[in-house]
Amino acid sequence: MPEFTDQLGSVISIPRNPERIISLVPSITEFLYALGMGERVVGITKFCIYPEIWFQTKTRIGGTKTPDFDKIKALSPDLIIGNKEENQEEDITRLRELAPVYMSDVNSIEDMYEMILDLATILGEAVEGPRWVEQWKTYLNRNSHKGQGKKALYVIWKDPIMLVGKNTYIDSYLTAIGYENCVKEARYPLWSENVAYNPEVVLLSTEPYPFKETDFEYFKTLFPNAEVALISGEECSWYGVRNVI
């Protein structure tokens, strides 16, 4: 069987053009649909809401962090696709006993491009990978001034307040569309009263925490000199094809 190296550096043997694929990552599920995988995808998570027709008809194998191993085994997959951030290491270790597992690790726009090209090649659609990458480059070029250079504080959770920092796909995306991230710490630090973020705009993400306009007043009291706005969590965190379909 052909060997591939995933984004965690693991060398995995995967059947040529795998026919029974399980996706443990919502944004990758949507990408598989865009690649025309059709009946080749046999299982998805309960959070894989796109495309809607797959959400309604495909076998759901639990959540991203609560996979149903019995259901997965019964589907006899020949490829499972996971993600370092979305899935738990101990679950992936168990799943490797059932089938080859390609692990993605997307912390930047460039990581996303690599993942797109990898999966397109693994799935026998190598010519499609560069096409999707070019669509992304066109999209980002068209939206490169959306943030107008504003210093932004991107909030993903409340109670406690959790922010988006460096070494994340969201930070890379914000930079690509013209924002400057106020958070210099890595990953997802908690907000601290002792840090002078000084944002010009506070971006409240619609996911994973469902911020609404009713939260504006609260954050306006915390950052009285900043604009407070809702921003689509799907736009900023769904790597794959969400923004370019």
C-alpha positions in Angstrom: 0.0 0.0 0.0 1.2 3.6 -0.6 2.7 5.4 2.3 1.9 8.9 3.3 3.2 11.2 6.1 0.4 13.0 8.0 0.7 16.5 9.6 1.9 15.0 12.9 4.8 13.3 11.1 3.4 9.8 11.3 4.0 7.5 8.3 0.9 5.6 7.4 0.0 3.0 4.8 -3.3 3.8 3.1 -5.1 1.8 0.4 -5.0 3.4 -3.0 -8.2 5.4 -3.4 -9.8 4.4 0.0 -13.5 3.6 -0.3 -14.7 3.6 3.3 -13.8 6.9 4.9 -14.7 8.2 8.3 -14.3 11.9 9.1 -13.9 13.0 12.7 -13.5 16.7 11.7 -16.5 18.8 10.7 -14.6 21.2 8.4 -12.8 18.3 6.7 -16.2 16.5 6.2 -17.3 19.5 4.2 -14.1 19.4 2.2 -14.6 15.7 1.4 -18.0 16.5 0.0 -16.5 19.2 -2.1 -14.0 16.7 -3.4 -16.9 14.5 -4.6 -16.4 11.7 -2.1 -20.1 10.8 -2.2 -20.7 7.2 -1.1 -17.0 6.8 -0.1 -17.6 8.6 3.2 -19.4 6.2 5.4 -19.3 7.9 8.8 -19.2 11.5 10.3 -19.5 13.1 13.7 -22.7 14.6 15.1 -21.0 18.0 14.6 -20.5 17.5 10.9 -23.4 19.8 9.9 -22.2 20.5 6.4 -23.3 19.4 3.9 -26.9 19.1 5.2 -27.6 16.1 3.1 -24.8 14.2 4.7 -25.8 15.3 8.1 -29.2 13.8 7.4 -28.1 10.6 5.8 -24.6 9.5 6.9 -24.0 7.3 9.9 -23.0 9.5 12.9 -20.3 7.9 14.9 -20.5 10.1 18.0 -18.8 13.4 18.7 -15.3 14.7 17.9 -14.2 13.8 21.4 -16.6 11.0 22.1 -16.3 8.6 19.2 -18.4 5.4 19.3 -15.8 2.7 18.7 -18.3 0.0 18.1 -20.1 2.0 15.4 -16.8 2.8 13.8 -15.6 -0.8 13.8 -18.9 -1.9 12.3 -18.4 0.5 9.3 -15.1 -1.3 8.4 -13.3 1.9 7.5 -10.1 1.8 5.4 -9.3 5.5 6.3 -10.1 7.6 9.3 -9.3 11.3 9.2 -8.7 13.2 12.5 -7.3 16.4 13.8 -4.9 17.1 16.7 -7.0 19.8 18.2 -10.4 18.3 17.6 -9.8 14.8 18.7 -8.2 13.2 21.7 -4.9 11.4 21.5 -6.0 8.3 23.4 -9.0 7.9 21.0 -6.8 8.2 18.0 -4.5 5.5 19.4 -7.4 3.1 19.7 -8.7 4.0 16.2 -5.3 3.2 14.7 -6.0 -0.4 15.7 -9.1 -0.3 13.4 -7.8 1.5 10.3 -5.1 3.9 9.0 -5.6 7.3 10.6 -4.5 10.5 8.8 -4.0 13.2 11.4 -4.3 16.9 10.4 -2.7 19.7 12.4 -3.9 23.0 11.1 -2.5 26.1 12.9 -2.1 28.4 9.9 -3.2 29.1 6.4 -0.2 27.3 5.0 -1.1 24.2 7.2 -4.5 24.2 5.6 -3.0 24.3 2.1 -0.8 21.3 3.0 -3.8 19.4 4.4 -5.9 20.1 1.3 -3.1 18.9 -1.0 -2.4 15.8 1.2 -6.0 14.6 1.3 -6.7 15.3 -2.4 -3.7 13.1 -3.2 -4.6 10.4 -0.8 -8.1 10.2 -2.1 -7.1 10.0 -5.8 -8.1 13.6 -6.6 -4.6 15.2 -6.8 -5.6 17.6 -9.5 -8.4 19.1 -7.3 -6.0 20.1 -4.4 -4.2 22.9 -6.2 -7.5 24.2 -7.5 -8.9 24.6 -4.0 -5.7 26.2 -2.8 -5.9 28.8 -5.7 -9.5 29.5 -4.8 -8.4 30.2 -1.2 -5.6 32.5 -2.4 -8.0 34.4 -4.5 -10.5 34.7 -1.6 -7.8 35.9 0.8 -6.4 38.4 -1.7 -9.9 39.8 -2.2 -10.5 40.1 1.5 -7.0 41.2 2.6 -8.2 44.6 3.8 -11.3 43.5 5.5 -9.9 44.2 9.0 -8.6 47.6 8.0 -5.5 47.1 10.1 -7.5 47.3 13.3 -6.1 45.8 16.5 -8.5 43.0 17.3 -9.3 40.9 20.4 -11.0 37.7 19.2 -13.1 36.0 22.0 -14.3 32.4 21.7 -15.7 31.8 25.2 -17.3 33.5 28.2 -17.2 32.5 31.9 -14.2 32.3 31.7 -13.3 34.6 28.9 -11.1 32.8 26.5 -9.2 34.5 23.7 -7.5 33.4 20.5 -3.7 33.8 20.5 -0.8 32.9 18.3 -0.1 29.5 16.7 -3.7 29.0 15.8 -5.5 28.9 12.4 -7.8 31.7 13.6 -4.8 34.0 14.3 -3.4 33.2 10.8 -6.8 33.9 9.2 -7.3 37.2 11.0 -3.9 38.3 9.9 -4.6 37.3 6.3 -7.8 39.4 6.2 -6.2 42.5 7.7 -6.5 42.4 11.5 -3.7 42.7 14.0 -4.2 40.2 16.9 -3.8 41.9 20.3 -3.0 38.6 22.0 0.6 37.7 21.9 0.4 34.5 24.0 0.1 31.1 22.2 -3.1 29.2 21.6 -6.1 30.1 23.7 -5.2 32.1 26.8 -7.7 33.3 29.4 -8.4 37.0 29.6 -6.4 38.8 32.3 -7.2 42.2 33.8 -3.4 42.6 34.2 -2.7 42.6 30.4 -3.2 45.8 28.4 -4.7 44.5 25.2 -5.9 47.9 24.0 -8.1 46.5 21.2 -9.7 48.8 18.6 -12.3 46.1 18.0 -13.5 43.1 20.1 -14.7 40.3 17.9 -17.2 37.9 19.5 -17.2 34.6 17.7 -20.5 32.9 17.0 -18.9 29.6 17.9 -17.9 27.6 19.9 -19.6 29.9 22.4 -22.9 31.3 20.9 -22.2 35.0 21.5 -25.1 37.3 20.6 -25.7 41.0 20.5 -26.9 40.8 24.1 -23.3 40.2 25.1 -22.2 43.6 23.5 -22.9 45.7 26.6 -20.9 43.4 28.9 -17.8 43.5 26.7 -18.3 47.2 26.1 -17.9 47.7 29.9 -14.6 45.7 29.8 -13.3 47.5 26.7 -15.0 51.0 26.6 -12.7 52.3 24.0 -13.3 49.5 21.5 -15.9 48.6 19.0 -17.7 45.3 19.8 -18.9 43.2 16.9 -20.0 39.7 16.1 -17.9 37.6 13.7 -18.7 34.3 12.1 -16.9 31.5 13.8 -17.3 29.4 10.7 -15.7 32.0 8.6 -12.7 32.2 10.9 -12.1 28.6 12.0 -13.6 26.2 9.4 -10.5 25.5 7.3 -11.2 23.5 4.1 -13.8 25.0 1.8 -16.3 26.9 4.0 -15.3 30.3 2.7 -14.8 29.4 -1.0 -17.9 27.4 -2.0 
